[in-house]
Amino acid sequence: NISRSAMAEAVLGDIIRKSGLQSEWQVDSAAIEGWHLGEKPDPRALNVLGHHKIKYNACARRLDIDDFEKFDYILGMDQSNMASLKLLKPHHSNSKLLLLSDFLFGFQTNRVIEDPYYDIGEASFEKIYEQCNYACSNFLKQARHNEII
């Protein structure tokens, strides 16, 4: 989780801080696979976040089975993530599995949050930032109003 999920974590955390909701929400990101564990996010992701005055210091970690108990919501970045999350989720867990791009309703461009890792330059990371900002704002608004079933 050095690209999309790290950016989504940073953006959602920033939205929560700006809304004064830090005491009500805990945000974290994790990878399903073990690649890049312990690494900082992609420098392009950090540059884009920095342009938007968002600091991010976490390192990549792997999803832990306890995360399904610790978090009320687990947001996947694509359909492959969602399929893996559904397989990993314990039967007794009450956490809700959601696709972050489902909160892009009304967004003017592509509603798929593509993995920018193999792209050249920062343009695709800027697009991810815009999508995450829009989707995370919508998610938080719906979650706070108990509109997520």
Backbone hydrogen bonds in HBPLUS format (Angstrom, degrees):
<---DONOR---> <-ACCEPTOR-->    atom                        ^
c    i                          cat <-CA-CA->   ^        H-A-AA   ^      H-
h    n   atom  resd res      DA  || num        DHA   H-A  angle D-A-AA Bond
n    s   type  num  typ     dist DA aas  dist angle  dist       angle   num
A0042-ASP N   A0002-ILE O   2.88 MM  40  5.46 166.3  1.90 139.0 141.0     1
A0007-MET N   A0003-SER O   3.01 MM   4  6.15 158.3  2.06 150.1 156.7     2
A0008-ALA N   A0004-ARG O   2.82 MM   4  6.07 158.4  1.87 154.1 160.9     3
A0009-GLU N   A0005-SER O   2.87 MM   4  6.04 159.0  1.92 146.6 152.0     4
A0010-ALA N   A0006-ALA O   2.98 MM   4  6.20 164.4  2.00 148.9 153.0     5
A0011-VAL N   A0007-MET O   2.85 MM   4  6.00 163.5  1.87 153.6 158.2     6
A0012-LEU N   A0008-ALA O   2.87 MM   4  5.94 170.5  1.87 152.2 155.4     7
A0013-GLY N   A0009-GLU O   2.90 MM   4  5.95 160.6  1.94 147.2 153.5     8
A0014-ASP N   A0010-ALA O   2.95 MM   4  6.11 148.9  2.05 140.5 149.0     9
A0015-ILE N   A0011-VAL O   2.92 MM   4  6.22 158.2  1.97 152.9 158.5    10
A0016-ILE N   A0012-LEU O   2.91 MM   4  6.12 159.6  1.95 151.9 157.6    11
A0017-ARG N   A0013-GLY O   2.93 MM   4  6.15 159.8  1.97 146.7 152.1    12
A0018-LYS N   A0014-ASP O   2.92 MM   4  6.11 167.2  1.93 152.5 156.0    13
A0019-SER N   A0015-ILE O   3.01 MM   4  6.14 132.4  2.24 137.5 149.9    14
A0019-SER N   A0016-ILE O   3.17 MM   3  5.07 130.5  2.43  92.9 106.3    15
A0021-LEU N   A0016-ILE O   2.99 MM   5  5.22 172.1  2.00 153.4 151.5    16
A0020-GLY N   A0017-ARG O   2.97 MM   3  5.04 157.5  2.02 105.1 112.3    17
A0024-GLU N   A0021-LEU O   2.90 MM   3  5.40 151.9  1.98 116.5 125.5    18
A0025-TRP N   A0021-LEU O   3.24 MM   4  6.40 134.4  2.46 154.3 167.0    19
A0031-ALA N   A0061-ARG O   2.73 MM  30  6.04 168.8  1.74 154.2 157.5    20
A0063-LEU N   A0031-ALA O   2.71 MM  32  5.56 162.1  1.74 163.0 157.9    21
A0039-GLU N   A0036-HIS O   2.98 MM   3  5.43 159.9  2.02 140.9 141.4    22
A0038-GLY N   A0060-ALA O   2.75 MM  22  4.97 173.6  1.75 136.1 136.9    23
A0060-ALA N   A0039-GLU O   2.78 MM  21  5.39 159.8  1.82 150.2 153.8    24
A0045-ALA N   A0042-ASP O   2.91 MM   3  5.29 123.5  2.23 109.6 123.9    25
A0046-LEU N   A0042-ASP O   3.11 MM   4  6.52 159.5  2.15 155.1 161.2    26
A0047-ASN N   A0043-PRO O   2.88 MM   4  6.06 152.5  1.95 144.1 151.7    27
A0048-VAL N   A0044-ARG O   3.04 MM   4  6.24 163.5  2.06 147.5 151.0    28
A0049-LEU N   A0045-ALA O   2.94 MM   4  6.17 167.6  1.95 153.6 157.5    29
A0050-GLY N   A0046-LEU O   2.85 MM   4  5.97 154.6  1.92 143.4 151.1    30
A0051-HIS N   A0047-ASN O   2.90 MM   4  6.20 146.9  2.01 146.6 155.5    31
A0052-HIS N   A0048-VAL O   3.24 MM   4  6.57 135.6  2.45 140.5 151.7    32
A0052-HIS N   A0049-LEU O   2.99 MM   3  5.15 132.6  2.22  98.7 112.1    33
A0054-ILE N   A0049-LEU O   2.88 MM   5  5.06 163.5  1.91 138.0 139.7    34
A0053-LYS N   A0050-GLY O   2.93 MM   3  4.75 160.2  1.97 106.4 108.6    35
A0067-ASP N   A0064-ASP O   2.84 MM   3  5.37 151.5  1.92 115.4 124.4    36
A0068-PHE N   A0065-ILE O   3.24 MM   3  5.86 153.2  2.31 112.5 118.5    37
A0069-GLU N   A0066-ASP O   2.95 MM   3  5.31 152.6  2.02 109.6 118.3    38
A0070-LYS N   A0066-ASP O   2.90 MM   4  6.12 152.8  1.98 151.2 160.3    39
A0071-PHE N   A0067-ASP O   3.07 MM   4  5.83 158.9  2.11 144.0 145.9    40
A0096-LYS N   A0072-ASP O   2.72 MM  24  6.11 165.0  1.74 150.1 149.7    41
A0074-ILE N   A0096-LYS O   2.84 MM  22  6.10 161.6  1.87 162.4 161.1    42
A0098-LEU N   A0074-ILE O   2.90 MM  24  6.18 163.6  1.93 151.6 155.8    43
A0076-GLY N   A0098-LEU O   2.73 MM  22  6.12 153.4  1.79 157.1 165.1    44
A0100-LEU N   A0076-GLY O   2.96 MM  24  6.00 166.7  1.98 164.2 166.6    45
A0082-MET N   A0078-ASP O   3.01 MM   4  6.36 158.3  2.06 150.9 157.4    46
A0083-ALA N   A0079-GLN O   2.95 MM   4  6.19 155.9  2.01 147.8 153.2    47
A0084-SER N   A0080-SER O   3.10 MM   4  6.37 162.1  2.13 150.2 154.5    48
A0085-LEU N   A0081-ASN O   2.81 MM   4  6.04 161.8  1.85 155.7 161.4    49
A0086-LYS N   A0082-MET O   2.96 MM   4  6.12 157.2  2.01 148.6 153.9    50
A0087-LEU N   A0083-ALA O   3.21 MM   4  6.46 148.3  2.31 140.8 148.8    51
A0088-LEU N   A0084-SER O   2.96 MM   4  6.21 149.1  2.06 149.4 158.4    52
A0089-LYS N   A0085-LEU O   2.91 MM   4  5.92 143.0  2.04 150.1 158.4    53
A0093-SER N   A0090-PRO O   3.11 MM   3  5.42 162.5  2.14 112.2 117.7    54
A0102-ASP N   A0099-LEU O   2.88 MM   3  5.53 155.8  1.94 119.7 127.6    55
A0103-PHE N   A0100-LEU O   2.97 MM   3  5.77 166.3  1.99 123.6 128.1    56
A0104-LEU N   A0101-SER O   3.06 MM   3  5.22 153.6  2.13 114.5 114.1    57
A0107-PHE N   A0104-LEU O   2.76 MM   3  5.25 156.8  1.81 144.0 145.5    58
A0119-ASP N   A0116-PRO O   2.98 MM   3  5.32 157.5  2.03 116.5 123.9    59
A0125-PHE N   A0122-GLU O   2.99 MM   3  5.11 122.8  2.32 101.2 116.8    60
A0126-GLU N   A0122-GLU O   2.93 MM   4  6.25 147.3  2.03 156.2 166.4    61
A0127-LYS N   A0123-ALA O   3.08 MM   4  6.42 152.5  2.16 145.7 153.0    62
A0128-ILE N   A0124-SER O   3.00 MM   4  6.26 152.3  2.08 138.6 145.9    63
A0129-TYR N   A0125-PHE O   2.90 MM   4  6.18 155.0  1.97 143.6 150.3    64
A0130-GLU N   A0126-GLU O   2.98 MM   4  6.31 163.9  2.01 151.7 154.7    65
A0131-GLN N   A0127-LYS O   2.90 MM   4  6.17 164.2  1.92 154.4 158.7    66
A0132-CYS N   A0128-ILE O   2.77 MM   4  5.92 166.6  1.78 155.8 160.0    67
A0133-ASN N   A0129-TYR O   2.81 MM   4  5.97 162.2  1.84 156.5 161.6    68
A0134-TYR N   A0130-GLU O   3.08 MM   4  6.23 164.2  2.11 148.0 151.8    69
A0135-ALA N   A0131-GLN O   2.82 MM   4  5.95 174.5  1.82 158.9 160.7    70
A0136-CYS N   A0132-CYS O   2.74 MM   4  5.58 163.0  1.77 147.2 153.2    71
A0137-SER N   A0133-ASN O   3.14 MM   4  6.07 153.4  2.21 135.7 142.9    72
A0138-ASN N   A0134-TYR O   3.10 MM   4  6.37 161.5  2.13 148.6 153.5    73
A0139-PHE N   A0135-ALA O   2.80 MM   4  6.02 161.2  1.83 152.8 158.8    74
A0140-LEU N   A0136-CYS O   2.91 MM   4  6.00 172.9  1.91 150.1 152.2    75
A0141-LYS N   A0137-SER O   3.04 MM   4  6.16 162.2  2.07 147.0 152.2    76
A0142-GLN N   A0138-ASN O   2.99 MM   4  6.17 166.9  2.00 152.8 156.1    77
A0143-ALA N   A0139-PHE O   2.79 MM   4  5.97 166.1  1.81 160.5 165.1    78
A0144-ARG N   A0140-LEU O   2.90 MM   4  5.96 163.2  1.93 150.2 154.6    79
A0145-HIS N   A0141-LYS O   3.20 MM   4  6.35 136.7  2.40 138.1 148.8    80
A0145-HIS N   A0142-GLN O   3.21 MM   3  5.16 130.2  2.47  94.1 107.2    81
A0147-GLU N   A0142-GLN O   2.83 MM   5  4.91 174.5  1.84 152.5 150.6    82
A0146-ASN N   A0143-ALA O   3.12 MM   3  5.03 159.5  2.16 107.3 109.0    83
